[in-house]
Amino acid sequence: MLDKIAKVSYWTRAAENDWRVVGHLFEKGDYPYALFFAHLTLEKTLKALIILNTGGTPPLTHRLVYLAEKTKIPFSEEHIELLEIVTDFNLEARCPDENFSFQARCTNEFTRNHLNRIEELKKWLQKKLPSSEI
C-alpha cells in the first residue's frame, strides 16, 4: 500500500501528465477536449491536496467544488466560480447535447481565456503541495 507522500505524488504526476495533454490538444485545435483535460488536471491536483491535508482517500467524484471543500483549503469566490464552470466543461465535452453547442462555443479565444484562468488556479494549488511534488 502506498504511503501518503507516494499517493500525493501519484495524483500530482497524473495531473501534470494531463496538463501536457491540454497543450497538445490546444495546439491541434481540439478545444473541447483541451478543456476536458484541464478539468482532469484540477481534479487530480485537488485529490492530491485531499490526501495531503486529510490523509483520507479522495471521493470518487468529478465535482470540483466538492473536492475543493474536502481539501480544507479556503477558496475565494472567484476560484469556486471557476471550479463550477470547469466542472461543466467535463460534462459538456464528454456528453455533448444534440446541437454540439459546447463544441461551437470552444473557439480559440474562449479556450485560451479559460485555460489561462485554469492555469493560474493550478499554480495556486501547486503552491500548497510539498515542493518536491510540483
N, C-alpha and C positions, 0 to 999 in steps of 0.2 A: 504494500500500500504506500502510495506517495505521501511524503510529509507535506506540511503546509507550504513551505517555500517552493517545493517541487510543483505543487498544484498551481500556485500563483504563476510560476514560470511557464507552466504548460499553457494556461489561458493567455498570458501575455504574448508568448511566441505565436500562438494561434491568431491572436488579434493582429499582430504585425504582419503575418502572412496574408491575412485578409486585406490589410491596408495596401499591401503591394498589388494585390489583385485589383483593388479600386483604381489604382493608377493605370494599369494595363487596360481595364475596361473603358475608362475615361478616354484614354489615348485612342482607342479604336472606335469611339463614338457610341458605345453601348451604355448610355447614360442611366437607364432604369436599373440595370444590374450593378453599375458603379455605386449607385445609392443603396442598393440592397446590401452589397458587401461593406459599405460604410456602416450600415446598421449592424452587421455582424461584428465589425471591429469594436464598436461601442459596447455591444452586448458582452463580448468576451472580456473586454477591459473591466467592465462592471463586475463580471463574475470573478475575475482575479481579485478585485477590491473587496468583494464579499468574503472571500476566503481569507484574505489578509486581515481584515478588520473584525471578523467574527469567528473564524476558524470553522465555520459551517460549510455545508455543501450548498452551492448556488441553486436556486429554484429552477426547475425546468420550464422556463418561460422565455418569450421573446419581448415581453413588455418592458421597455427600458426604464420607464418611470418607476415601476415596481422594483426592478433590480436596483435602481439608484437609491431607493428608500432602504433597501436591505444593506447597502454599503455602510450606513451610519455616517455618511458624509453630508454636510449641509450643502444643498444645491441652490443656486439662485433661481428666481422665477424664469429668467431667460434660458437657463440650462434646462429646466423642466419643460418649458415650451418646445425647445429644440428636440428633446428626447421624445416628446409626443409626436412631433412631425416625423422624426426618423422612424419611429415605430410604424407609422402609417406607410412609409416607403417600403418596409419589409413586406407588408401585406399586399400593397398595390403592385409591386414588382412580381411577386410570386403568383398572385391571383388577380390578373387584370380583369376589369369589367368588360362587357361586350363591345364597348367602343374604344377600348385601349386608351382611355383618356389620360391615365398617368403617363404612359409612354409618350403621348403627344405633348404633355407639359414638360417633359425632360429634355429641354433644349440644352445646348452647351452652356449658355449663361445661367440658366436655372440650376443645372447640376453643379457647375463650378462654384456658384454662390453658396449652395448648401454644403458642398464638400469643404469649402473654406471654413464655414462655421463648425462643421463636424470636426475638422482637424484641430481647430482651436480648443474645442471641448476635449478631444482626445489627448492633447498635450497637457491640459489642465488635470485630467485624470491621471495621466502618467506621472505627474509630479507627486502624486500621492502613493506611488509604488516605490519599493526599495530601488535605489539607483541601479543595482545590478539587473533589474528586471526590465529596463527600458532601453 
